[in-house]
Structures are given as C-alpha cells and as structure tokens.
Amino acid sequence: MSTVLQAKNRGGEKKVSVRKLRREGNIPAVVYGSKVESVPVYVSAAEFAKTIKQVGRNGIISLDVEGQKQDVVLTEYQKDVINNEITHADFLAVDKSSKINVDVNVALVGDAPGVKDGGILQQPLFTVSITSTPANIPPSIEVDITNLQVGETITIADLNTDGKYLINHEEDEVVASILPPKVEEEIDSGEQQDGGVPENEEGRETEASEE
C-alpha cells in the first residue's frame, strides 16, 4: 500500500504566488506523465519530508490532489542553496506495471582490506541510471567492498540486480577501485628530489662567484 501525500491544485482560479506558498511552509510542485496532463500543485513541506523519509527517495507515493489519487515518484527537486530547503518538486505519474528510467544513488558498504593496507579508495560513480517498474526501484544500490584489495576494481558487471531492474551503463564502467599506495610515494619522492636540485645549483653558483 502506497503512502498518501496530500496535495492541492495551484492552477486556474486558485492560482497562488509561489513566494506566498513557500512562506506558508509549502512546496510548489508539478505532476506530469505520458498519460496525464501536467498539473501545478503544492504540498506541505513538513508532510513531504515525512513521506520521503517513509518511502525513500525513489519510493511510490499516492499523491492525493483534492480527492484524485495518482501513484507518483519524485523525479527531481530543487533546493535553496542558502537554507537548504526544497523549493520545487517534480512528480512523475506512474503505472505500477510500466517501466521507467530513474537515477539511484550508489552506496559503498563495508571496510575494504585494500584501504587498511594503505590503498586509496576511489568511487567514480555516485549515481547510476536504471530501468525498472516503480515497485522494484531500490532506495539505493549497495556495493559490498569488504573483499576489495589494492589494485582491484568493482564494475557495473559485478553488481547484483536480482533481475529486478536494468542498469543503463556499460558493463566495464568502474564503480569503485583501490589505487596502490606507491602512487603517492612516487609523487612524494619526486617532490623531494625536485627540492634538492636548486640547493646544489645555488652552491655551485656561490662557489663560482667567489672565484
């Protein structure tokens, strides 16, 4: 059963200024989809935060627009860079049996032995695009790195989807890797050598000037 989020229409004769809505603790939003007309709505900021906490960033929400319910997923939102408050949200109307494309966060889980050995953990991908029915969209894709050694990588091909969704990336794209510690050591030793050259040159210059 989907979590219900109450929304009110902000179009037509009921049109209210966006600034006033935000001042009163609401978030302006739009409901759109291939089978529905785009509808400008607004939701309570507090209820929105509560709902996302319950269903997750990619969960299905039953959006109740003044008595008319529609299953939606949150596709995008905008934040105020100063106070970090959400200023606008986009809801995609979905059919639970239809597949959609969404971006899902990638979370590395566990402690890699390669890091304990001095390696440097790299994560080129923080989000991935997937194709899935709304019900099978994961809150995030967890990647276990507890066996990752120095010099090893985890690629898209290594991720287990359990057949529930398709990852829209090349199989050889790197999700996480551990660089050898010697890379840093070489840089350090190179800097030390560079620092030593001018001192020797200065010494030769001084000797030459004394003659």
N, C-alpha and C positions, 0 to 999 in steps of 0.2 A: 504493500500500500504506500502510495506516494505521500510525502509531506506536503501539506497545503500551505501556500503563501497567499495572503490576501493582497489584491491589487485594485487600484481604481483607475478608470479611464481619465486621461487628461487632455483628450481631444474634443473637437466640436465646440458646443456651447459651454462645456465645463472647463475650457482651456484655462490653465493657471500658470503663472510665470514660474519658470524653472528655479529662479532665485528664491521665490517665496516657498516653494516646495522644500528646497534644501534647508531653508531657515527653520521650517517647521519639523525637521527631522525625517524627511522623506527622500527617496532616491528616484529621480526621473528614469524611466526605462522604456524600452521598445520590445514588443513581441512581434516576431516575424517568422516566416517559414514558407516553404514552397506551396503549401496548400491553404495558407491563411494570409489575409491582408495584414500589412504592418499596422500595429495599434500602439499609440503612445499611452503609456500607463505610468503609475508611480506606486512605490511600495514603501512601507515603513523601514527606515534604516535599521532599527533595532530588530524587527522581525526578519529582515533579510539576513542579518548577521547570524541570528539564531538558526534560521533554516539552513544556511550554508554549513554551519557547524554540525548540524544533524545529518545532512545528506552528502556532504563533501563537495568539493569544487566542481565535480563533473556529475553529481547525482541528479536523478529525475525529481523535478518539483511539479506539484499540481498547482498551477497558478490560477487562482480564483479571481477573475476580473468581473466583479459585481454580479456574481452568480453563475458566470460562464467559466467552467473549468477547462484547462488545457494543459497537457503534460508538456513541460519545457525543460531545457537545460541551459545553464548560464554559459554563454559563449565568450563574451568579453565584458570587461568593466573598466571604468576609468577612475583614477584616484587623484585627489588633490595632493600635489607634491609637498605642500607645507604641513597640513594637518593629517595627511594620510587617510582621509575619509573618502569613501566611494561617492563619486559624483554622478555616475551614469552606469546603467547596466543594459546588456542586450540578452534577451531570452529567445532561444530558438524553439519554436513549437515542433514537437516530435511525435512520431508514431512509434510505439514501442517495438514494432516489428521491422521498422526501416532502419537501415544503417546510415550513420552519419560520420563525418570526419571531425575529430577534436584533438586538441593538444593536451598531453598528460605529462605531469612532472615525473622526473626520474630521481629516485632516492637511493643512494648507496647505503647498504646496511652491513654492519659488522666492522671488525678491525682487520685490515689486511696485514699479513705477516711481512709483506714486502716493505711496508712503511716502518715497521719495527726494525727492519734490517737497514734502514737509512734511505730507502727509496722515496720518491716523490710521487704522490697520488695525483693523477690528472683526470678531470671529468669534462671532456669536450661537449657532451650532450646533457643539458639540464631538463629539456622537454623533448618529447617525441610526438609525431603526428600518428594517430591510429584511426582505423575504420572499424566501427562496432555498432551493434544495436545499443540503444541508450542503457538498457539494463546491465550490459556487460562492460560498460566503461569503468575501469578501475579508478579508485581515488588517486592512486599514483602507481608507478611501476617500480617495484623494489628490486634492486640488484644486489645480490649477495657477493661481498668481496672478501669473505673470510678465508678464501684459499688463494687469493691473488698474490703472486710472488713478484719480485723485481724482474722487470723485462716482460711481464705478461700483460695481455690486454683482454678486455671483455668487449665483444662486438654485438651488434644487433642480432646476429645469428644465434648468439648464446642465450638470449632472453626467452623465457618460457611464457607463452601466451595462453597455454592450456586450450588452444583452439578457439578462444572466446573473441579474439579481435585480431586485426591485421595491422602490423606496424609498417607505416609508409616510408621506410628508409632502406637504403642499400644494406645488404647483409654484412658487408665488411666494414661498415661505419663503426668507429670506435666509441664506446660508451664510457669506458674507464680504463686507465692503464697506470702502470707504475714505472717511472723512469729510474734508471740506475743512479746511485749516489755519485758515481765517478764523474758524471757530467758537471756537477757543481765543483768537485775537487779540481778538475781540469781548468775551470774558469778561475778559481782562486789562485792556483799555482801560476797561471798565465799572468794574472794581475801582479803577483809578487815579482815575477821576472821583469815585467814592464817597469815596475817601480825601481828596480835595481839598476837599470841601464843608464838613466840620467845621472845617477850619482857617480858612476865610473867615468862618464863623459866629462862631468864637471871637474873631477880630479885631474884628468888629462889636460883640460883647458887651463887649470890653475898652474900646473907644472910648466906648461908651455909659456904662460905669461911671465913666470918668474925668471925664465932664462934670458 
